Each structure stands twice: as C-alpha cells, then as structure tokens.
Amino acid sequence: MADVRVQRVGDVDVVTIDRPEVRNALRFRSYDELERAVRDTTARCLVITGADPAFCSGDDVREVMGGGDGPKPTAVQPRLTPAADALLHTDVPIIAAVNGAAVGWGMELALMADLRVASERAKFGELFVLRGLCSDVAGLGRLAQLVGRERAAEMLLTGDVIDAATAQQWGLVARVVPHDQLLPAAMALAEKIAARPPLAVQRIKAGLRLALDPEWRDLGEWVSRSLAELFRTDDHREGVRAFLERREAHFSGQ
C-alpha cells in the first residue's frame, strides 16, 4: 500500500499522505513517493493534504532518525533533498490543505506550498530544535517571509506550536475553515487557479520564485552539511530519546 495517494479531480491532483497510524510521519519511501507525485503530475494545480487526524507529523523518528540510537549515515553529497527540490522548483501551483498537526517536516511541507488553507484543528510547529537539529530550507527561507523575522525566530528557536487562529493572525495561512469544509475550500481555490491560463500561471509562479526566494540548492547544501554535523551530537540523540520516552529532554551542548 502506498504511503502517498494521488487522485485526479478534473485538472487538480489531490495528493494525500496516508499513514494515519503514525500521524502521517514520513519515511524514506514516503519522501520518494511525494517527490514522484510532484514531478510526474500533469495536473494544473496540486492540493496536498494528510489522512486525518494529522497533516504530517514530520520524519518517522524510528526510521529516518534511527530512534536516537546512533548517527544518521552521512555518505551522501550535501544537497537539497529531492522531495524539497521537486516541491520548490515545480511551476505547478501547490495548495496545502492543513487538516491537523503540521510539525517538523510537515511544517516545511506546508511552507513549500504556494497557498495554505487550514482546518480549525490545524497546528503548526518547527520542532527541529527539540531534536537537536536545524530546520530544512523552507523554515529558513520562507517562514520569515510569511510571519516576519521575529516570529519566525521564535518558532524556530523554541519549537513552540501555534494553533490555526494564531497562524491566521500571523499571516502563516490565508484562511481557516471548519474541518469538514477544508477539502472543499482547498479544491474550490485549486479549481479556480486551474481554470486560469496555464502558461501564464506557470510564469507567475516562476517569477515569484525569482523575486522572493533564496537559491534553494545552495541553502539545501548548507542545511545538509549542518544536519550531518548535528545528527552526530549527543543533544540530537537525547532529543529523539526524550520524545520516544515521553519525557523532558536534558541537553548538554555536546
């Protein structure tokens, strides 16, 4: 069974992360399937969501982070990860329909979308610091664009989680709707965009990227090198173990 389901509705692809038993945590297979869903689409617009009750809870700490039992292999060349590369460089507009917790890389995924529509149950958090890590590129290159540098710094440096109402107040999401209206609201927006001239839509998205975004591949290399170092730290191992053991972490700076 696939981790990521794709359903075509007219000119829109609905991409659903479908691992509800782990709150749609992403394993390596999930990242591969998400990348393919974005790169292979022939749709005019994408809606990305999660199977209830969560949008995406980030990395699967047991598979991707090794459960805190050892350093992550770092033999790969520093790079922007393939899934992020696909999401950030596609000219197909992406709408995130955030139905629940969007934390860790789930927050990054929401930030990589062009537009965010949130359920009243949505929550947002950059949890990386709590695992002894730095965020991926979108937390560094997009969050401050949306909420301002000070609020972005607060989210990144504390790992605090905000609710949907706060996210709307801060400008992180454009609209908050009742939970049962989330997908209809996101689809209505996607269908409106899909009905516009596709070549013009693609140029507009490419122009926004040129005008506002950093050079994602350079930033991705920096993040990759930083994570390779941070994955080896005692603080990272402690952060993951504390999460799995449901206790407060005690960091040593090592």
Secondary structure per residue as TSV (DSSP state, phi and psi in degrees):
chain	resnum	aa	ss	phi	psi
A	1	M	-	360.0	134.2
A	2	A	-	-70.1	147.5
A	3	D	S	-77.1	-28.0
A	4	V	E	-126.5	120.5
A	5	R	E	-100.0	141.7
A	6	V	E	-123.7	126.0
A	7	Q	E	-125.5	125.9
A	8	R	E	-87.2	127.3
A	9	V	E	-126.2	100.1
A	10	G	T	63.4	-121.3
A	11	D	T	-98.8	14.5
A	12	V	E	-118.5	134.4
A	13	D	E	-97.7	125.1
A	14	V	E	-96.6	115.4
A	15	V	E	-105.8	116.5
A	16	T	E	-117.4	122.8
A	17	I	E	-76.7	121.2
A	18	D	-	-121.9	66.5
A	19	R	-	-132.2	59.3
A	20	P	G	-62.3	-24.3
A	21	E	G	-66.7	-20.7
A	22	V	G	-122.9	29.2
A	23	R	T	54.9	38.1
A	24	N	T	60.2	34.4
A	25	A	-	-63.5	146.6
A	26	L	B	-98.8	126.6
A	27	R	-	-105.7	179.9
A	28	F	H	-58.6	-40.1
A	29	R	H	-61.6	-39.7
A	30	S	H	-61.5	-44.9
A	31	Y	H	-60.1	-42.9
A	32	D	H	-61.8	-43.6
A	33	E	H	-69.8	-37.0
A	34	L	H	-64.4	-45.0
A	35	E	H	-58.0	-46.9
A	36	R	H	-63.4	-38.5
A	37	A	H	-60.0	-37.2
A	38	V	H	-78.5	-47.0
A	39	R	H	-68.4	-34.0
A	40	D	T	-90.9	-5.0
A	41	T	-	-65.7	144.1
A	42	T	-	-112.9	10.0
A	43	A	S	-75.5	165.3
A	44	R	S	-91.5	-13.4
A	45	C	E	-157.6	149.3
A	46	L	E	-117.0	140.3
A	47	V	E	-116.1	121.2
A	48	I	E	-108.7	130.7
A	49	T	E	-146.2	-178.5
A	50	G	E	-125.6	156.2
A	51	A	S	-71.2	130.2
A	52	D	T	-50.9	142.9
A	53	P	T	-100.7	3.6
A	54	A	-	-124.2	159.1
A	55	F	S	-79.8	-63.9
A	56	C	B	-165.8	127.4
A	57	S	-	-93.0	13.3
A	58	G	-	90.7	-155.5
A	59	D	B	-68.4	144.4
A	60	D	-	-70.6	107.6
A	61	V	T	-65.2	-24.7
A	62	R	T	-77.8	-39.9
A	63	E	T	-87.7	-50.6
A	64	V	T	-78.6	-36.9
A	65	M	S	-104.4	3.6
A	66	G	G	69.6	16.7
A	67	G	G	64.8	16.5
A	68	G	G	79.3	9.4
A	69	D	S	-91.5	-6.3
A	70	G	S	-177.7	169.2
A	71	P	-	-71.0	147.9
A	72	K	-	-69.9	138.2
A	73	P	-	-56.4	138.8
A	74	T	-	-127.1	30.0
A	75	A	-	-77.5	-7.5
A	76	V	S	-80.1	152.6
A	77	Q	-	-66.4	135.0
A	78	P	S	-54.6	130.9
A	79	R	-	-164.4	163.1
A	80	L	-	-69.7	129.0
A	81	T	-	-62.8	147.8
A	82	P	H	-57.6	-39.4
A	83	A	H	-65.5	-43.7
A	84	A	H	-64.3	-40.4
A	85	D	H	-58.7	-44.4
A	86	A	H	-63.5	-46.2
A	87	L	H	-66.0	-39.7
A	88	L	H	-83.7	-20.1
A	89	H	H	-111.0	-4.9
A	90	T	-	-68.1	146.1
A	91	D	S	-94.0	5.0
A	92	V	S	-84.6	124.5
A	93	P	-	-60.0	142.1
A	94	I	E	-123.4	130.7
A	95	I	E	-114.4	127.2
A	96	A	E	-92.9	119.4
A	97	A	E	-98.1	96.1
A	98	V	E	-89.6	104.5
A	99	N	-	-96.0	-6.3
A	100	G	S	-169.7	-143.6
A	101	A	E	-65.0	127.0
A	102	A	E	-120.9	92.6
A	103	V	E	-131.4	157.4
A	104	G	T	58.5	-131.0
A	105	W	H	-68.0	-18.4
A	106	G	H	-63.8	-36.7
A	107	M	H	-65.6	-42.8
A	108	E	H	-59.2	-42.6
A	109	L	H	-60.6	-44.2
A	110	A	H	-62.4	-38.9
A	111	L	H	-69.1	-29.5
A	112	M	H	-73.1	-16.5
A	113	A	S	-73.4	159.4
A	114	D	S	-79.5	-32.3
A	115	L	E	-139.7	146.5
A	116	R	E	-126.1	124.8
A	117	V	E	-113.5	128.3
A	118	A	E	-116.5	139.5
A	119	S	E	-70.6	155.3
A	120	E	T	-61.3	-16.2
A	121	R	T	-90.8	-2.3
A	122	A	-	-67.2	148.1
A	123	K	E	-140.2	148.8
A	124	F	E	-132.0	134.6
A	125	G	E	-159.6	137.0
A	126	E	-	-94.3	90.4
A	127	L	G	-86.2	0.9
A	128	F	G	-57.3	-39.9
A	129	V	G	-61.6	-29.6
A	130	L	G	-71.0	-14.9
A	131	R	G	-105.5	10.2
A	132	G	T	74.4	27.7
A	133	L	-	-127.4	169.6
A	134	C	-	-101.0	163.0
A	135	S	-	-72.7	169.0
A	136	D	-	-78.3	-174.4
A	137	V	H	-63.7	-35.5
A	138	A	H	-68.6	-34.4
A	139	G	H	-63.7	-31.6
A	140	L	H	-86.9	-37.0
A	141	G	H	-101.8	-9.3
A	142	R	T	-125.3	-34.5
A	143	L	H	-60.0	-45.5
A	144	A	H	-65.7	-30.2
A	145	Q	H	-58.5	-37.0
A	146	L	H	-86.3	-43.2
A	147	V	H	-114.4	-4.1
A	148	G	-	92.2	155.3
A	149	R	H	-62.6	-42.6
A	150	E	H	-66.4	-45.5
A	151	R	H	-68.1	-37.1
A	152	A	H	-61.2	-45.4
A	153	A	H	-60.6	-40.1
A	154	E	H	-61.7	-45.6
A	155	M	H	-64.7	-43.8
A	156	L	H	-69.6	-39.5
A	157	L	H	-85.3	-22.8
A	158	T	H	-101.5	-27.5
A	159	G	-	75.4	11.9
A	160	D	-	-65.3	150.5
A	161	V	E	-106.3	136.3
A	162	I	E	-114.0	153.3
A	163	D	E	-88.2	177.7
A	164	A	H	-63.8	-40.2
A	165	A	H	-63.8	-42.0
A	166	T	H	-66.6	-40.6
A	167	A	H	-59.8	-39.7
A	168	Q	H	-69.4	-42.8
A	169	Q	H	-60.7	-38.4
A	170	W	H	-79.5	-13.4
A	171	G	T	91.4	11.0
A	172	L	S	-71.8	-34.3
A	173	V	-	-124.7	149.4
A	174	A	S	-80.2	-33.5
A	175	R	E	-151.3	149.4
A	176	V	E	-121.3	131.7
A	177	V	E	-129.7	160.9
A	178	P	-	-55.7	146.9
A	179	H	G	-54.0	-43.0
A	180	D	G	-74.5	-6.7
A	181	Q	G	-104.3	3.1
A	182	L	H	-62.7	-57.3
A	183	L	H	-64.3	-42.5
A	184	P	H	-57.8	-39.5
A	185	A	H	-67.7	-43.0
A	186	A	H	-65.7	-40.0
A	187	M	H	-67.4	-38.2
A	188	A	H	-61.3	-41.6
A	189	L	H	-67.1	-44.0
A	190	A	H	-62.2	-42.2
A	191	E	H	-66.4	-34.3
A	192	K	H	-65.1	-44.1
A	193	I	H	-65.7	-41.7
A	194	A	H	-64.3	-23.9
A	195	A	T	-81.4	-11.2
A	196	R	S	-79.9	163.5
A	197	P	-	-60.1	117.8
A	198	P	H	-62.5	-36.1
A	199	L	H	-67.2	-39.8
A	200	A	H	-66.5	-41.7
A	201	V	H	-59.9	-44.1
A	202	Q	H	-63.8	-40.5
A	203	R	H	-66.7	-38.1
A	204	I	H	-62.3	-45.3
A	205	K	H	-64.0	-42.8
A	206	A	H	-62.6	-37.7
A	207	G	H	-67.4	-40.4
A	208	L	H	-60.5	-41.0
A	209	R	H	-63.4	-43.8
A	210	L	H	-64.9	-39.4
A	211	A	H	-77.9	-34.5
A	212	L	H	-117.1	-25.7
A	213	D	-	-91.0	152.8
A	214	P	-	-71.8	176.6
A	215	E	-	-77.7	101.2
A	216	W	H	-60.8	-37.0
A	217	R	H	-70.0	-37.0
A	218	D	H	-65.1	-44.9
A	219	L	H	-63.8	-38.6
A	220	G	H	-61.6	-38.0
A	221	E	H	-64.9	-41.3
A	222	W	H	-63.0	-45.7
A	223	V	H	-61.1	-43.3
A	224	S	H	-61.8	-43.7
A	225	R	H	-64.9	-41.4
A	226	S	H	-63.9	-44.1
A	227	L	H	-66.0	-36.3
A	228	A	H	-58.4	-38.0
A	229	E	H	-74.1	-43.6
A	230	L	H	-70.1	-31.5
A	231	F	T	-62.2	-23.2
A	232	R	T	-85.1	-5.0
A	233	T	S	-83.8	154.7
A	234	D	H	-63.6	-35.0
A	235	D	H	-62.8	-38.7
A	236	H	H	-63.6	-47.6
A	237	R	H	-61.1	-39.8
A	238	E	H	-65.9	-40.9
A	239	G	H	-61.9	-41.7
A	240	V	H	-70.4	-44.1
A	241	R	H	-62.8	-41.1
A	242	A	H	-62.1	-39.9
A	243	F	H	-62.7	-48.2
A	244	L	H	-67.5	-32.2
A	245	E	H	-91.0	0.6
A	246	R	T	56.0	51.8
A	247	R	S	-138.0	168.5
A	248	E	-	-72.6	137.7
A	249	A	-	-81.8	150.6
A	250	H	-	-125.5	107.0
A	251	F	-	-94.8	142.2
A	252	S	-	-109.0	-10.2
A	253	G	-	77.0	23.4
A	254	Q	-	-125.8	360.0
